[in-house]
Amino acid sequence: MAKITGGNVSICGRLDKAPFTDIRVRKAICMAIDRTAIANSIYGGTGSDQPVGVIDPIMKGYCYPYEEWPQSLKDEYTYNPTKAKELLAEAGFPNGFKTNVVTGGTNTEVMEAFKAMFMDIGVDMEIRTMDSVTLEAFMRTAKHDQMIGGAGASSFPPSRTIDLAYSKGGTDAISLGLAAPGGDPIYDAYRDKFWAAATQTEAMNIMKEMDKYVIGQHWGYGTGLIYNYVYWQPWLKGYNGESTQWSQGVLWSRLWVDPSLKK
């Protein structure tokens, strides 16, 4: 058996549409999420209550690890509904506001938890579910009018992750609600620098700075890390629990079966 990270569940508001144009609103939503309660209830104590950024912490060197966050940033991701209400009032929403999230059907329980937590600060979020194919089209064409929900904290290869919110397209470019359809120029600049990097170390540093930037801008509001458990038979050799999604980390030619162990 192997315990592997499975990213997190997050939602993102469009930066070109009110009220998410105001970073105080985005901070307030982050503070409305009780990650400890979600980890202990929905995930039965197996999940983490530590906030994460765009990149899964398993991608060491590429992510901006929580232990390096300044206390001021940690506070902005700490469950604090009282402060969240204050921020909403400062942003001109003393009574909250109505919004919606477009999401797939696999994260309904978490979305319902978000909905209840947001309601505690006056944010009334309608959950709109759709099938995965339609949802992907919404993300890629930025048809959602408020928020989009899905997976976060990517453990994809860095060369794929860096393109996820790139405004100038590419096979992996997905809006993810992170930016307006026109994109975010600072994010785009990080992406271009990443692809122009001459060394792996340089690429790692650029991606870490990108992750730091997105975290500081509060583009995403999500759970802590969730985990998957992988089981395999003892006669399967050459395998150590690597993720099989998109064939990541698995050298299929190195797998073999020891028939002497099969009974």
Beta strands, then each sheet from edge to edge (+ up, - down):
strand 1: 2-5
strand 2: 8-13
strand 3: 97-103
strand 4: 123-129
strand 5: 147-152
strand 6: 220-222
strand 7: 227-230
strand 8: 236-237
strand 9: 256-257
sheet 1: 1+ 7-
sheet 2: 4+ 3+ 5+ 2- 6+
sheet 3: 8+ 9-
end
